[in-house]
Every structure is written in C-alpha cells, then in structure tokens.
C-alpha cells in the first residue's frame, strides 16, 4: 500500500498529534550504540508524517531509544540471512501493521526482509549499506539473485556504492546518500591553548588502527617540542595491548585513555583536531560530529573518508593507513601551521552545513521512500 492510498491517520503522542501517511519498519540485527544505530535513530527522529516500527535481534541501547520515540518495537530472532522463521514473523508484522517500507541495515536483515515476500509480504524493501566488505563468489551470486527484489539500496558514500556494484547489487537501484549530523554554531578551540589536543572517538580494535596511531604518537614525540595530548575515547579488545604499548614506550604524558563516553560532544569540545586512523571506514558519524564542533580532521585515505576530506571541502589531511611517519607529519602540521588550521576549522563547519547536514540526509531519504512507493 503506497503513499496516498491510505486515508490520513492521526497518531497522538502525549500532547502532540502527528499526521501519518507512511509506515516504516526499521530492521537491525544488533540494536547497540554504533553508527548504524545512530543512522536509524536520526531518521526516526527527523522524518515527517511517518509512523515508525522497529525490529531487532540482539538488544541494546537503541531499543530504549526507539521506544522513547514512540516506535512500536518487536524482537525478531534472526539467526542467519536465510532464517525463514524470522522472514515469516516479519511478514506477519508487516501485514498486521500495514507497513509500507522495510528499511534493513545489514545484509542479514535485508535478505530476511526480502524472503518475507515468500509469505505474502507486500512491503517495499530498502537496504542501507554501512560497511565496506568485498564479498566472495558465493555471496556475489546470492546478491545477484536476491537483491533484485530490493526497491532501493542506499550507499552512505561513493566507495560503498562502488563495492556494492562489484558485489553484484543492482546498480540502477543504488542511491548515494551521505550520513548527516546537526549543524551547530560552534567556532572550535583556540590553537594557542596548551596542550594541543588530538581527539579519537573509536572502538579500540584492530580495524580502527589504534596501534598504528600510537606508533605515530611515538614518532611525533621525537619531532616536536610543543606540548600535545591524544585523548582516546572508547573501549574494545585492544585496550590492554594499547595501554601496554603506551607504558612500554614512555608515552603516558602524551596519551589519555578516557574509556567509553556517553557524551562525545563533551570530549570533542576539549579538542583541536579529530583523528580517524581506521583501516576500513564507510562514512563516519564521529568525523562529522567533530566537524560540527569546528575540528579539522586527519584521516586515513580509505573508504568514505575521501568523500569528507577532499579538495572541495578542504577541511583536513588524508594520510596513508599504517604509515606512522605520514600521520605524525600531518599532526605536526596541524599544530604548527596556524593559518592552515584556521582554514580547515572554518571549512569543517562549512562542509557540514552544505553537504553533510542532517536535514539533507533526511530530505533525500524521504524523497526516495516516496519515489519507490510510486512504482
């Protein structure tokens, strides 16, 4: 049932009344607190004239967040991409709630949503790819057979689009819609403040390049006399190894481990430059949030990072992954070149306002929803 076919419905949430013309079921396996979860929350908060439903397998923070937004929440056990029991449950949920669109966040959920059509589900299926993963031949064949049933596929950056095409997703259904964050009128911090603060918001895991970054800090400590500090906000499997590296290399005066933070803006507000040292990345919400605070960015030249940092945005420096010398040089440049720093800081906020604003992301996604329901 598409937009315009259902009579207008009034939904009352507390003291507010919403006019509903579209019902969307967001589907995610793990309802934690990562970038994909933020994506679901952002859309659920920002879309207009939409009633939100939410299905998940593994519980986490996003469940309570969606409940607080007024979403009707379902626990769906999704054991594999070919879980027919889950597909049947999704079909029932869609029929009982007159769902127009299922919006899946990862391949497992997407396959299950498409398989729900075997049980009479008529809802359109949209899939957003948040990851850069090269599939093997078997999965490429499965993608070719199954994802033709998607009404649309969203790539959060251009590198994800190219990878989706190579993984045999239907090119004509792929839409590049950048992640977005809220623009804030924030000027950033004074470069004269000491020590100079580099900030990282990341899981302490191998793919985030944490050890490579600490090697860069070791190199930088021998190349500058200016006081500086790296703030690492996050936790993960490499935490103990990272702390041991800092201790063994006498870097304690340069590195602070903050642990997991529930208030990233508070951490960002203390910094001068944001660093992303990942081996693989789609389009990082953490980078975008740092840019709203006026922070220039140093990031590895991987995935969606070049979509954010390039000659057009001119808001930071790209470096090669696992090259401590190049990373250290970029950090030293940020510390010492005041004019360049000021330009990057101003351009970071400009890029958010003009390219990565949350309103742009929501508007493009809502238009895509309406377009596929016309088909």
C-alpha positions as CSV (number, residue, x, y, z in Angstrom):
1,X,0.0,0.0,0.0
2,X,1.7,3.2,-1.1
3,X,1.6,6.9,-0.2
4,X,-1.7,8.4,-1.0
5,X,-3.6,5.1,-0.9
6,X,-4.2,5.0,2.8
7,X,-6.5,7.6,4.4
8,X,-4.8,10.1,6.6
9,X,-4.2,8.7,10.1
10,X,-3.9,10.9,13.3
11,X,-1.5,9.4,15.9
12,X,-1.4,11.0,19.3
13,X,2.0,11.0,21.2
14,X,1.5,12.7,24.5
15,X,0.3,16.2,23.8
16,X,1.3,16.2,20.1
17,X,-0.6,14.9,17.1
18,X,1.1,13.5,14.0
19,X,-0.4,13.0,10.6
20,X,0.7,9.6,9.3
21,X,0.9,8.9,5.6
22,X,3.8,6.3,5.7
23,X,4.7,3.4,7.9
24,X,8.3,2.2,8.1
25,X,9.7,-0.8,9.8
26,X,13.4,-0.4,10.6
27,X,15.2,-3.7,10.9
28,X,18.6,-4.2,12.5
29,X,20.3,-7.3,14.0
30,X,22.2,-5.7,16.9
31,X,20.5,-2.7,18.5
32,X,23.6,-1.2,20.2
33,X,25.1,2.2,20.0
34,X,27.2,2.3,16.8
35,X,27.0,4.3,13.6
36,X,24.2,2.2,12.0
37,X,22.1,2.6,15.2
38,X,22.7,6.3,15.1
39,X,21.5,6.3,11.5
40,X,18.2,4.6,12.4
41,X,17.7,7.0,15.3
42,X,18.4,10.1,13.2
43,X,15.9,9.1,10.5
44,X,13.3,8.1,13.1
45,X,13.5,11.5,14.8
46,X,13.6,13.5,11.6
47,X,11.2,12.0,9.1
48,X,7.9,13.8,8.6
49,X,4.4,12.2,8.5
50,X,5.8,8.8,9.3
51,X,4.9,6.1,11.9
52,X,8.0,4.2,13.0
53,X,8.2,0.5,13.8
54,X,11.4,-1.2,14.9
55,X,12.6,-4.8,14.7
56,X,15.8,-6.1,16.3
57,X,17.5,-9.4,17.3
58,X,20.2,-8.5,19.9
59,X,19.1,-5.9,22.4
60,X,21.0,-2.7,23.3
61,X,20.6,1.0,23.8
62,X,18.8,1.6,20.6
63,X,15.8,-0.4,21.8
64,X,15.0,2.0,24.6
65,X,15.8,5.0,22.4
66,X,13.3,3.8,19.8
67,X,10.7,3.2,22.5
68,X,11.2,6.7,23.8
69,X,10.5,8.0,20.2
70,X,7.1,6.2,20.3
71,X,8.1,3.4,17.9
72,X,6.3,0.0,18.2
73,X,9.2,-2.4,18.9
74,X,9.5,-6.1,18.0
75,X,12.1,-8.7,18.9
76,X,12.8,-10.8,15.9
77,X,15.3,-13.7,16.2
78,X,17.4,-13.5,13.1
79,X,19.8,-16.5,13.2
80,X,21.1,-16.2,9.6
81,X,20.3,-14.3,6.3
82,X,18.1,-17.3,5.3
83,X,16.1,-17.6,8.5
84,X,12.6,-18.4,7.2
85,X,11.0,-18.3,10.6
86,X,12.2,-14.7,11.0
87,X,11.0,-13.9,7.5
88,X,7.5,-15.3,8.3
89,X,7.4,-13.2,11.5
90,X,8.4,-10.1,9.6
91,X,5.6,-10.8,7.1
92,X,3.1,-11.1,9.9
93,X,4.3,-7.8,11.5
94,X,4.0,-6.0,8.2
95,X,0.5,-7.3,7.4
96,X,-0.9,-6.5,10.9
97,X,0.6,-3.0,10.9
98,X,0.2,-2.2,7.2
99,X,3.9,-1.5,6.8
100,X,4.8,0.3,3.6
101,X,8.5,0.0,3.7
102,X,11.0,-2.2,5.5
103,X,14.4,-0.5,5.8
104,X,17.1,-3.0,6.6
105,X,20.6,-2.0,7.9
106,X,22.8,-5.0,7.1
107,X,22.8,-8.0,4.6
108,X,21.3,-10.4,7.1
109,X,18.3,-8.2,7.8
110,X,17.9,-7.4,4.1
111,X,17.8,-11.0,3.0
112,X,15.3,-11.8,5.6
113,X,13.1,-8.9,4.6
114,X,13.2,-10.0,1.0
115,X,12.4,-13.6,1.9
116,X,9.4,-12.4,3.8
117,X,7.8,-11.8,0.4
118,X,7.5,-15.6,0.2
119,X,4.9,-15.3,2.9
120,X,2.8,-12.6,1.1
121,X,4.6,-9.5,2.4
122,X,4.0,-6.7,0.0
123,X,6.1,-4.0,1.8
124,X,8.9,-2.4,-0.3
125,X,12.4,-3.3,1.0
126,X,15.2,-0.8,1.2
127,X,18.7,-1.7,2.3
128,X,21.4,0.7,3.6
129,X,25.0,-0.5,3.3
130,X,27.1,0.9,6.1
131,X,30.1,-1.2,5.5
132,X,33.0,-1.8,3.0
133,X,33.2,-5.5,2.6
134,X,34.2,-7.4,-0.5
135,X,32.0,-10.5,-0.9
136,X,33.3,-13.8,-2.2
137,X,31.9,-15.5,-5.3
138,X,29.1,-17.4,-3.5
139,X,27.8,-14.2,-1.9
140,X,28.0,-12.3,-5.1
141,X,25.8,-14.9,-6.8
142,X,23.3,-14.7,-3.9
143,X,23.3,-10.9,-4.1
144,X,22.6,-11.1,-7.8
145,X,19.6,-13.4,-7.2
146,X,18.2,-11.8,-4.1
147,X,18.8,-8.1,-4.1
148,X,17.0,-7.6,-7.4
149,X,13.9,-7.7,-5.1
150,X,15.1,-4.6,-3.3
151,X,13.2,-1.4,-4.2
152,X,16.2,0.7,-3.4
153,X,19.7,0.3,-2.0
154,X,21.4,3.2,-0.1
155,X,25.2,3.6,-0.1
156,X,26.4,6.0,2.6
157,X,29.4,7.0,0.5
158,X,30.8,6.6,-3.0
159,X,33.3,3.8,-2.1
160,X,30.4,1.8,-0.7
161,X,28.5,2.3,-3.9
162,X,31.4,1.0,-6.0
163,X,31.8,-2.0,-3.7
164,X,28.0,-2.8,-3.9
165,X,28.3,-2.8,-7.7
166,X,31.3,-5.1,-7.5
167,X,29.3,-7.4,-5.1
168,X,26.5,-7.7,-7.7
169,X,23.9,-5.4,-6.3
170,X,21.7,-3.8,-8.9
171,X,23.4,-0.6,-10.0
172,X,20.3,1.1,-11.1
173,X,18.8,0.9,-7.6
174,X,21.7,2.3,-5.7
175,X,21.4,5.8,-4.2
176,X,24.3,7.6,-2.6
177,X,23.0,9.5,0.4
178,X,25.7,10.7,2.8
179,X,25.2,10.4,6.5
180,X,24.3,13.7,8.2
181,X,24.6,15.4,11.5
182,X,23.1,18.5,13.0
183,X,24.8,21.8,12.2
184,X,25.9,23.8,15.2
185,X,27.1,27.4,15.5
186,X,30.4,26.4,17.2
187,X,33.7,28.1,16.4
188,X,36.1,25.4,17.7
189,X,39.0,25.9,20.2
190,X,41.9,28.3,20.2
191,X,45.0,26.8,18.7
192,X,47.1,28.8,21.3
193,X,45.6,26.7,24.1
194,X,48.0,24.1,25.5
195,X,48.5,21.3,25.3
196,X,47.3,20.8,21.7
197,X,44.6,18.1,21.9
198,X,44.1,15.4,19.3
199,X,40.8,13.5,19.8
200,X,39.8,10.0,18.8
201,X,36.3,8.5,19.3
202,X,36.6,4.9,18.3
203,X,36.3,1.3,19.3
204,X,39.8,0.1,20.5
205,X,40.1,-2.7,17.9
206,X,42.5,-3.7,15.1
207,X,40.4,-2.3,12.2
208,X,40.4,1.2,13.8
209,X,44.2,1.4,13.6
210,X,44.8,2.2,17.2
211,X,48.3,0.7,17.5
212,X,49.3,2.4,14.3
213,X,48.1,5.7,15.8
214,X,50.1,5.1,19.0
215,X,53.2,4.5,16.8
216,X,52.5,7.9,15.2
217,X,52.4,9.5,18.7
218,X,55.8,8.0,19.5
219,X,57.2,9.4,16.3
220,X,55.6,12.8,16.9
221,X,57.0,13.0,20.4
222,X,60.5,13.0,18.9
223,X,59.8,15.6,16.3
224,X,58.2,18.5,18.2
225,X,58.8,20.3,21.5
226,X,55.2,21.7,21.6
227,X,53.1,20.1,24.3
228,X,50.3,17.8,22.9
229,X,48.0,15.1,24.1
230,X,46.0,12.3,22.4
231,X,42.6,11.6,24.0
232,X,41.3,8.1,23.2
233,X,37.6,7.8,23.9
234,X,36.5,4.2,23.5
235,X,36.9,0.7,24.7
236,X,37.5,-2.7,23.0
237,X,39.6,-5.8,22.6
238,X,42.9,-3.9,22.0
239,X,42.6,-1.7,25.2
240,X,45.1,-3.7,27.3
241,X,47.6,-4.0,24.4
242,X,47.3,-0.3,23.7
243,X,47.9,0.7,27.3
244,X,50.9,-1.7,27.5
245,X,52.3,0.0,24.4
246,X,52.0,3.4,25.9
247,X,53.6,2.3,29.1
248,X,56.5,0.4,27.5
249,X,57.3,3.3,25.2
250,X,57.1,6.0,27.9
251,X,54.1,7.8,26.2
252,X,51.9,8.2,29.3
253,X,52.4,12.0,29.2
254,X,51.0,12.1,25.6
255,X,48.1,9.7,25.8
256,X,45.0,9.6,27.9
257,X,42.5,6.7,27.8
258,X,39.1,8.0,28.5
259,X,37.1,4.8,28.2
260,X,33.6,4.7,26.7
261,X,31.8,8.0,26.7
262,X,28.1,8.7,26.6
263,X,28.8,12.4,25.8
264,X,31.0,12.6,22.7
265,X,30.4,16.3,22.3
266,X,31.9,16.9,25.7
267,X,35.1,15.2,24.6
268,X,35.1,16.9,21.2
269,X,34.7,20.3,22.8
270,X,38.1,19.9,24.5
271,X,40.0,19.1,21.3
272,X,41.7,20.9,18.5
273,X,41.9,18.1,15.8
274,X,40.0,14.9,15.3
275,X,41.8,11.8,14.1
276,X,40.4,8.8,12.3
277,X,43.1,6.1,11.9
278,X,40.9,3.3,10.5
279,X,41.9,0.6,8.1
280,X,38.4,0.5,6.7
281,X,35.6,3.0,7.0
282,X,32.3,3.9,5.4
283,X,31.1,7.4,6.3
284,X,32.0,8.1,9.9
285,X,29.4,9.8,12.1
286,X,32.3,10.5,14.5
287,X,34.2,12.5,11.9
288,X,31.1,14.5,11.0
289,X,30.3,15.2,14.7
290,X,33.8,16.5,15.2
291,X,33.5,18.8,12.2
292,X,30.3,20.4,13.6
293,X,32.5,21.5,16.5
294,X,34.9,23.2,14.2
295,X,37.6,20.5,14.4
296,X,39.8,19.9,11.4
297,X,40.3,16.2,10.6
298,X,43.3,13.9,10.0
299,X,42.0,10.7,8.5
300,X,43.3,7.6,6.6
301,X,42.7,7.6,2.9
302,X,40.2,4.8,3.0
303,X,36.5,4.1,2.3
304,X,34.3,7.2,2.7
305,X,37.0,9.4,4.3
306,X,37.9,11.0,0.9
307,X,34.2,11.9,0.4
308,X,34.5,14.0,3.5
309,X,38.1,15.3,3.2
310,X,39.0,16.4,-0.4
311,X,39.9,19.5,-2.4
312,X,36.3,20.7,-2.4
313,X,35.7,20.5,1.4
314,X,39.4,21.3,2.3
315,X,38.8,20.5,5.9
316,X,41.7,18.3,6.8
317,X,44.5,16.0,5.7
318,X,44.3,12.4,4.4
319,X,47.2,10.1,5.2
320,X,48.1,6.5,4.2
321,X,46.9,3.8,6.6
322,X,49.7,2.3,8.8
323,X,52.2,5.0,7.9
324,X,53.2,6.4,11.3
325,X,55.6,8.9,9.7
326,X,53.0,10.4,7.5
327,X,50.5,10.6,10.3
328,X,53.0,12.2,12.6
329,X,53.8,14.8,9.9
330,X,50.2,15.7,9.5
331,X,49.7,16.1,13.2
332,X,52.8,18.3,13.4
333,X,51.5,20.4,10.5
334,X,48.2,21.0,12.3
335,X,50.0,22.1,15.5
336,X,52.3,24.5,13.8
337,X,50.5,26.0,10.8
338,X,48.0,28.4,12.3
339,X,46.7,29.7,9.0
340,X,46.1,26.3,7.6
341,X,44.5,25.2,10.9
342,X,42.1,28.1,10.8
343,X,41.1,27.4,7.2
344,X,40.4,23.7,8.0
345,X,38.4,24.6,11.1
346,X,36.2,27.0,9.2
347,X,35.8,24.6,6.3
348,X,34.8,21.7,8.5
349,X,31.7,23.6,9.7
350,X,31.0,24.8,6.1
351,X,31.1,21.2,4.8
352,X,28.6,20.1,7.4
353,X,26.2,22.9,6.6
354,X,26.4,22.4,2.9
355,X,27.0,18.7,2.3
356,X,26.6,16.6,5.5
357,X,23.7,18.3,7.3
358,X,21.2,16.0,8.8
359,X,18.4,17.8,7.0
360,X,19.9,16.9,3.7
361,X,20.2,13.2,4.6
362,X,16.6,13.1,5.9
363,X,15.2,15.0,2.9
364,X,16.9,12.7,0.3
365,X,15.8,9.6,2.2
366,X,12.2,10.7,2.5
367,X,12.1,11.6,-1.2
368,X,13.5,8.1,-2.1
369,X,10.8,6.5,0.1
370,X,8.1,8.4,-1.8
371,X,9.6,7.6,-5.2
372,X,9.7,3.8,-4.6
373,X,6.1,3.8,-3.5
374,X,5.0,5.3,-6.8
375,X,6.4,2.3,-8.7
